[in-house]
């Protein structure tokens, strides 16, 4: 989409124009952004690793959360901090 190098706040604004949710493994993003003003729902995948085989285990819960997602909300999927 040509968004390479775009930082968090601007990235969320761009994504908010065309998507319902932003899914990330960046656990610090909720603390760096004002969640009440997000233009999009933020979903953070919280796992012991960001390796694909580990993240794949979160897919059933991620799909469930996305199906019930409220606009401009924050959801933590995993909870392994």
N, C-alpha and C positions, 0 to 999 in steps of 0.2 A: 504494500500500500504506500510505500515510499516514506514510512515513518521511522526509518533507521536513525538512531541518534536523538530522537525526540524524548524529552525528559517526562517524568511521571505526571505532573499536573497537566501539561499540554497534551500528553498522550491520552489521558483520561478524557479530556475535553474533545479531542478528535474522535476517540472511540464512542463517546456518548452521542455523537451525531448519527451513528449508523448501527450501533449495537446495543443490546440490552444489558450485557454483562461483560466485565473485564476479568479474566481469570489469570492469576499470577502465582508464582511461588515466592514472591518478594514479601516476606513476613513483616518488613519494616514499613511497607507502603501505608497501612492504616494509621500509623503514627506520624507519617510525613504529610498526610492529606487531611483536610477538613471534611470528614465523612458526611457531615450534614449538608454540604454544598456539592457533593459529587453529582455529575451529570449522568452517571451510569452506576449500576450495581457493581460492587467490588467483591470478588470471590478469591480468597487466598487458600491455596493448597498447602497444608501444613503437614509435612512428612519428614522422616529422618534423612531423606536424600531427595535430590531432584532428578535422580536417574529414572529413565522411562519405566522400567519394570516396577519400580516402587510407586510411581505416580499412577500407573495403570490400576493398582489396587484401590485407588480412591475414586475411580470412575463411577461405580454404582451410586455412591453418596453424592458425587458431583452432579450426576444426572438428576437425582432426586431434588437436590437443592435448586438446580436450574429450573426444574419444572414448577417449583413453588416460589420462585424468586419474586420479591417485591422490588419495584423500581427504587433506585437510589439507596439500596440497602448494602450492608456489609455482612458477608458470610465467611466463616472459617470452616474449611473442610479438612478433617483429619484430626487435629488436636494433639500432635505428638511433641510439640515444642520441646 
